[in-house]
Amino acid sequence: INEEKGEVEGDLAHHWQQHGDAEWHFHLRPAVRWHDGRELTQDDIAATLQRLRRWPLFSHLRGIRRLAPHSLALELERPDRWLPWLLADSAALILPADHDKHPGFASHPVGTGPYRVAANDAHRLSLQAFDDYFGYRALLDQVDIWMMPKLGDELEPGGPGLCDLTVEINPQPVRPQTEMSLEAG
């Protein structure tokens, strides 16, 4: 959703049209790849829509029909002129049809976005740029998010690890930097 314009913009579907009161045609971008290298298929989209039907907001989805290799028709129980906005919501996230058969999918998901999960544990989430992303390549090669415990969570009051901490800042003269380096963090 383009928040400046207040409009839904194409992404996996590059455009769509309403056909009658209760049918929409979506035209999908070709050659979209999952982070594991497989191509996104209409089966992935159909499985996602089937899963969504269990939720009240999506209960009016009746079925999906293939129109062409990269086009599909979505049939509704009742008219819904807001369907593109509903499908643009994060609740309608497209997942691989077999995502539930992959142990650890929740911590190492497979998507189609500009970043893929490279590492995810109790202390660090590392995202790497996905070179096969169908849109603009991510500007950063890698993003690391570190989970640090709060100091109070680690130390018990009056316990052996408790200490007084003093921070002192000594301004140093600024010297021109002649070398550049990368740091994780």
C-alpha positions as CSV (number, residue, x, y, z in Angstrom):
1,I,0.0,0.0,0.0
2,N,1.5,3.3,-1.0
3,E,0.7,5.4,2.1
4,E,1.4,8.7,0.3
5,K,-1.2,8.1,-2.4
6,G,-3.5,5.9,-0.3
7,E,-3.5,3.3,-3.1
8,V,-2.7,-0.4,-3.5
9,E,0.3,-0.9,-5.8
10,G,1.3,-4.0,-7.7
11,D,3.9,-6.4,-6.3
12,L,3.5,-10.1,-6.8
13,A,0.5,-9.2,-8.9
14,H,1.5,-6.4,-11.3
15,H,-2.1,-5.6,-12.0
16,W,-5.7,-6.8,-11.4
17,Q,-9.2,-6.1,-12.6
18,Q,-12.6,-6.7,-11.2
19,H,-14.9,-8.8,-13.5
20,G,-18.5,-8.7,-12.4
21,D,-19.5,-8.2,-8.8
22,A,-17.8,-11.2,-7.3
23,E,-14.8,-12.0,-9.5
24,W,-11.3,-10.5,-9.7
25,H,-8.5,-11.3,-12.2
26,F,-4.9,-11.1,-11.0
27,H,-1.9,-11.0,-13.3
28,L,1.2,-12.3,-11.6
29,R,4.8,-11.2,-12.1
30,P,6.7,-14.0,-13.9
31,A,9.9,-15.6,-12.6
32,V,9.3,-14.7,-8.9
33,R,11.6,-17.0,-6.8
34,W,11.4,-18.1,-3.2
35,H,14.6,-17.7,-1.2
36,D,15.3,-21.4,-1.6
37,G,15.4,-21.0,-5.4
38,R,12.0,-22.5,-6.3
39,E,9.7,-20.5,-8.5
40,L,6.5,-19.1,-7.0
41,T,3.5,-21.0,-8.5
42,Q,-0.2,-20.6,-8.6
43,D,-0.4,-23.6,-6.3
44,D,1.4,-21.6,-3.6
45,I,-1.2,-18.8,-4.0
46,A,-4.1,-21.2,-4.0
47,A,-2.9,-22.9,-0.8
48,T,-2.5,-19.5,0.9
49,L,-6.0,-18.5,-0.1
50,Q,-7.4,-21.8,1.1
51,R,-5.7,-21.2,4.5
52,L,-7.0,-17.7,4.7
53,R,-10.6,-18.8,4.2
54,R,-10.6,-20.0,7.8
55,W,-10.4,-16.3,9.0
56,P,-13.6,-14.2,9.2
57,L,-12.1,-11.4,7.0
58,F,-11.4,-13.9,4.2
59,S,-14.4,-16.3,4.6
60,H,-16.0,-14.9,1.5
61,L,-13.2,-16.3,-0.7
62,R,-15.0,-19.0,-2.7
63,G,-12.3,-20.3,-5.1
64,I,-9.4,-19.7,-7.4
65,R,-9.3,-20.5,-11.1
66,R,-6.3,-20.6,-13.4
67,L,-6.7,-18.3,-16.5
68,A,-3.2,-18.6,-17.9
69,P,0.3,-19.5,-16.6
70,H,0.6,-16.2,-14.8
71,S,-3.1,-15.1,-14.4
72,L,-5.8,-16.3,-12.0
73,A,-9.4,-15.6,-11.2
74,L,-10.4,-15.2,-7.6
75,E,-14.1,-15.9,-7.0
76,L,-16.0,-14.5,-4.0
77,E,-19.2,-15.5,-2.2
78,R,-20.3,-11.8,-2.2
79,P,-19.0,-8.6,-3.8
80,D,-16.0,-6.9,-2.2
81,R,-14.7,-3.8,-3.8
82,W,-12.0,-3.6,-1.1
83,L,-10.4,-7.0,-2.0
84,P,-7.1,-5.5,-3.2
85,W,-6.6,-3.7,0.1
86,L,-7.5,-6.9,2.0
87,L,-5.0,-8.9,0.0
88,A,-2.3,-6.2,0.5
89,D,-2.5,-6.7,4.3
90,S,0.2,-8.7,6.0
91,A,-2.4,-11.2,7.1
92,A,-2.6,-12.3,3.5
93,L,1.1,-13.1,3.3
94,I,1.8,-15.7,0.5
95,L,3.6,-18.7,1.8
96,P,5.0,-21.8,0.0
97,A,2.3,-24.4,-0.3
98,D,4.4,-26.9,1.6
99,H,5.6,-24.5,4.4
100,D,4.0,-26.6,7.1
101,K,6.2,-29.6,6.2
102,H,9.4,-27.7,6.9
103,P,10.6,-27.9,10.5
104,G,11.8,-24.6,11.8
105,F,9.9,-22.6,9.2
106,A,8.8,-20.1,11.8
107,S,12.4,-19.2,12.7
108,H,13.9,-19.6,9.2
109,P,11.0,-18.7,6.8
110,V,11.2,-18.8,3.1
111,G,9.8,-15.8,1.3
112,T,10.2,-13.8,-1.9
113,G,11.3,-10.5,-0.5
114,P,14.5,-8.4,-0.8
115,Y,16.1,-10.1,2.3
116,R,16.4,-13.8,3.3
117,V,17.0,-15.1,6.8
118,A,20.6,-16.3,6.9
119,A,20.8,-17.0,10.7
120,N,18.3,-16.8,13.5
121,D,19.0,-17.9,17.1
122,A,18.5,-16.6,20.6
123,H,21.1,-13.8,20.2
124,R,21.1,-12.8,16.5
125,L,18.9,-12.4,13.5
126,S,20.9,-12.0,10.3
127,L,19.2,-11.0,7.0
128,Q,21.1,-11.2,3.7
129,A,20.2,-9.4,0.5
130,F,18.4,-11.8,-1.9
131,D,20.0,-11.4,-5.3
132,D,17.0,-13.0,-7.1
133,Y,14.5,-10.6,-5.7
134,F,12.1,-9.4,-8.5
135,G,12.2,-5.8,-7.5
136,Y,15.1,-3.4,-6.8
137,R,18.0,-5.1,-5.1
138,A,18.5,-4.2,-1.4
139,L,21.0,-1.5,-0.8
140,L,22.5,-3.2,2.2
141,D,24.2,-6.6,1.7
142,Q,23.4,-7.8,5.3
143,V,21.5,-6.6,8.3
144,D,22.3,-8.0,11.7
145,I,20.0,-7.6,14.7
146,W,21.4,-8.5,18.0
147,M,19.3,-9.4,21.0
148,M,21.0,-8.2,24.2
149,P,19.6,-9.0,27.6
150,K,18.8,-6.1,29.9
151,L,21.5,-5.6,32.5
152,G,18.9,-6.0,35.3
153,D,17.8,-9.3,33.9
154,E,21.3,-10.7,34.2
155,L,22.1,-9.5,37.7
156,E,20.2,-10.2,40.9
157,P,20.1,-7.5,43.5
158,G,22.9,-8.1,46.0
159,G,24.1,-11.1,44.0
160,P,27.7,-11.9,43.1
161,G,27.5,-10.2,39.7
162,L,26.3,-6.9,41.0
163,C,28.7,-4.1,40.5
164,D,28.8,-0.3,40.3
165,L,29.2,0.9,36.8
166,T,30.6,4.3,36.0
167,V,30.7,5.7,32.5
168,E,33.2,8.5,31.8
169,I,33.4,10.2,28.4
170,N,36.8,11.7,27.5
171,P,36.5,13.8,24.4
172,Q,39.4,12.9,22.0
173,P,40.6,15.2,19.2
174,V,39.0,14.2,15.9
175,R,41.6,12.7,13.6
176,P,40.9,12.1,9.9
177,Q,40.1,8.4,9.3
178,T,42.2,6.8,6.6
179,E,40.8,3.3,6.7
180,M,37.3,1.9,6.5
181,S,36.1,-1.3,8.0
182,L,33.0,-3.3,8.3
183,E,31.6,-4.2,11.7
184,A,28.8,-6.6,12.5
185,G,26.2,-5.1,14.8
